[in-house]
Amino acid sequence: MKITIRRLIISLLSSGLVILLFVLFVPRTYNVPHIKEQKSTLYWNLPTGSRIAYTLIPAKGLKKSFPIIFLQGGPGGFYTEKTIELFKGFSEIGYDVYLYDQVGGGHSARLENINEYTTERHKRDLEEIAKKIGAEKVILIGQSWGAILATLFIADNPAKVEKVIFTGPGPIQPMNMELANVLPPDSLHLKAPEYTNALANIAVQNIRSKLILKWAELFGKKLASDSEADDFQTLLNNKLNKSTVCDTSLDMRDEGGGGFYVQVMTIKSLASVKDPRPVLRKSKIPVLVMKGQCDNQKWGFTNEYLQLFTNHRLAIIPDAGHSISREKPDVYLKTICDFLSE
C-alpha cells in the first residue's frame, strides 16, 4: 500500500513538473493582428547600428523652415496608417512631418542583444535622425514616453529645437516619485480613467509571459523569440489602450507592431539616465503641454514640465484621456496648429 501511494505521489509530481516545464518553456501563440507596411515606408541605416523605418509626409504649399518629428509612446512606439492620416493635418499647413518606428518596434530592426535597448540608444537614434533630415532646427511632438525622450534630446541639443509639444507626457527621468502625491487644482476638473494599466496586465499576463519578462530583466536575454514576445505585447497593448481614454466603450484594438523587449529593457534603463533638469530649467524653447481630462499620468509629473519650461502653455482637453488624438483628433490638431502659428 505504501509503495503504491509513493508511486502515485512520484507520478503526480512528475506529471506536474512536465506540465510546469511545458507552460514555462514551450512557445505560445496569440491570435493578434500584425502591422502592415505602408507604401510610404522608407529606411534609415543609422551610425548607431539601428535600422529605422520611417515615413515623410511632405509639406504642401509654402514650406515652413523647420520640420516636425513625432516621437511615439512606448518605448518602441510605431506609426500606422491612422497616424499618417492624422499628421497630414500638419503637412497641409506647410510642415514636413517625419514619423518613425523606434528601434525594436514596428518595422524597425530588432536588436539581438537586448541590453542595447536603452534610453541613451533612443536619444542617439533621434540625434542621428535629426542629422539625416538636415534641418537647422526641428519641432518635436512627444507623446507619453516620447515626451521623456524629447526632454533628453533637448538637454543635449537645446539649440536644435524650435518648439516642442508634450502630449500626455510621462514622468521626467530619473523619476521624482514624490510628485505622484501632488494633487491637481480643482479648477482643472481632472479625473482618473475608468480602466487602469494594472487591470490590463492582470487580464492578459500568464506564467510564461511573466517568466520571459523576468528573464530579460535579470539576465538580459531573450527566453522567447521576438515574434512570440511581440505578439504578446500586441495582446497587452490592446488592453492597455483602454486605460488611455475617457470612454472605455470605444473599440481600442490596434494592429500589431509593439516591441516587447525594447519596452522592457528601455524602462529598466530609465533610472540610470543623466538628469536633464539642470539644462531644461534654462530653456527658453516655446512649449505646449497637452493633458487629457482623464489622463492616466499623475498631475505632479505633468506639472514638473510646467515648472521646468518657463515659456509654456497648458491645454487641458475635456473628455479625452492619455491618447488625446484618439478621442479628440480635431481638437488635437487645432490646439497644436494654433501653437505652431504663434
LOKE-209676 format. One record per residue (C-alpha): x, z, y; residue in one letter. Coordinates in steps of 0.1 Angstrom, whole numbers, plus 5000, padded with zeros to 4 digits. Each point is the difference from the previous one (the first is absolute). Layout:
# residues N
XZYa
...
***
This chain:
# residues 342
500050005000m
502850105024k
501849674992i
496949805007t
499450175034i
503749955009r
499849634991r
496949975021l
501650165030i
503149784996i
497849704997s
498050095031l
503150075020l
501649674989s
496849815009s
499950185033g
503649915007l
499449634992v
497049995023i
501950175028l
502949764996l
497649715000f
498350125031v
503350065018l
502149714991f
497849704989v
499349785031p
496550005014r
498049725015t
497650025029y
497149765007n
501049945037v
500349695022p
503349855009h
501349885034i
499649635008k
502949825017e
498949845033q
500849635007k
501750135032s
502450234981t
503749955007l
503050214990y
502950175017w
503250094981n
501350285021l
503650135001p
498750334987t
499349834967g
496250005005s
498049694993r
497150025023i
496749804999a
498649935035y
497549795019t
500449885036l
496749955019i
501149785029p
498950065035a
497449775015k
500149885036g
502650155023l
502350214979k
500850355010k
503650105002s
500050274973f
498649964964p
498050264981i
501250154967i
497550184980f
501250304980l
497750074971q
499250344985g
501250104966g
503050034997p
500249664984g
497149855020g
499049644997f
497849745017y
497149804987t
497849725012e
497850265017k
503150125020t
500849655010i
496449935012e
500050325020l
503349955017f
499249645010k
498250185029g
503450085015f
501349644995s
496949885019e
501350175032i
503549864997g
502050234976y
502149894971d
499050254972v
502250094971y
498550164969l
502250114971y
499950174966d
502450295001q
502750004973v
498550114967g
496549905009g
497849695001g
502049684993h
503350165012s
502650074973a
500050324980r
503450184998l
501550084967e
501650325013n
497050205014i
502350245017n
500549725026e
496450045012y
500750215030t
498850035036t
503449895011e
499749684979r
496649925016h
501450065034k
503049774994r
497749734986d
498050025032l
503149975021e
501149694981e
496549855003i
500150055038a
503449814999k
498549724979k
497149965025i
502649985028g
497950145029a
501550225027e
497450264993k
497150054976v
496650175001i
499350234971l
496650094985i
500650284975g
497250124977q
500350344983s
503449994983w
500749695021g
499950235031a
502650234985i
502249694993l
499549895036a
501350335014t
503149974979l
500649655012f
499450105037i
502450294997a
502949774989d
498949695020n
498250125032p
500949695020a
498549774974k
496350125004v
497849885028e
496850194990k
498850194970v
496650064985i
499650294976f
496849994979t
499050304978g
503750115003p
501550204973g
502150325008p
503349935018i
502850084976q
501650244991p
496550154999m
499250315021n
497550174977m
498950245027e
498349725018l
497449984971a
498450315014n
499549875036v
496349955007l
498749705020p
498150055032p
496350024995d
499649725025s
501549754976l
497250054974h
502349954971l
498750074965k
501550014965a
499449704977p
497550064971e
502549894974y
503650124996t
503349884985n
499950294976a
496649894986l
501449654995a
503050134981n
497850224978i
497849704992a
502649774987v
503250194990q
500850034963n
502750174980i
502149684998r
499749935037s
501150355009k
503049984977l
501049665015i
499850165034l
502150314990k
502549784982w
500649805031a
500350305023e
502350204976l
502249734985f
499649705024g
499149784970k
497049784990k
498350144970l
497449725003a
500449635010s
499349905036d
497049814987s
498450304984e
500950245028a
498749765027d
496749954982d
499550374999f
500850015038q
497349745005t
497650224981l
500950305021l
500049815033n
496449894994n
499050364997k
502250125029l
498449745022n
496850215000k
501950275019s
500949765028t
496449935012v
497150195016c
497449814979d
500950054963t
497249774989s
502149705010l
501549794973d
503750115002m
501549804972r
503049795009d
502049754981e
503350134985g
503450005016g
501050365004g
503450114987g
500150324980f
503750085000y
500649915036v
497250245011q
501350294978v
503649975009m
499649925037t
497850315003i
502650204982k
502749895025s
497950095031l
501450365002a
503649875005s
499449765029v
501950055032k
497750165025d
498949745026p
498450255024r
503050045024p
499949625007v
496249975001l
499850275026r
502049785024k
497949694992s
498249825028k
498549744976i
496249955007p
498250154970v
496449974988l
498950264974v
496749914982m
498350264978k
496849964981g
497450285004q
500250074963c
503849944996d
501450194971n
503250085019q
500150355016k
499650015038w
503250195005g
502049714985f
498349745022t
500450225031n
503850014994e
500149635009y
498350085033l
502550285007q
503049794993l
499049675016f
499250085036t
498949655008n
497050004977h
496349934997r
497750164974l
496949824986a
497750194977i
497849754981i
496650134991p
498649954965d
503349894986a
502550164976g
503749964993h
499649624996s
498549925034i
500249624995s
497950024968r
497050165015e
500449905037k
501949675000p
498649885034d
500850335017v
503450014984y
500949655014l
498550065034k
501650345005t
503549864991i
499549685020c
499050195031d
503150224996f
502249694996l
498649845031s
500950305022e
***
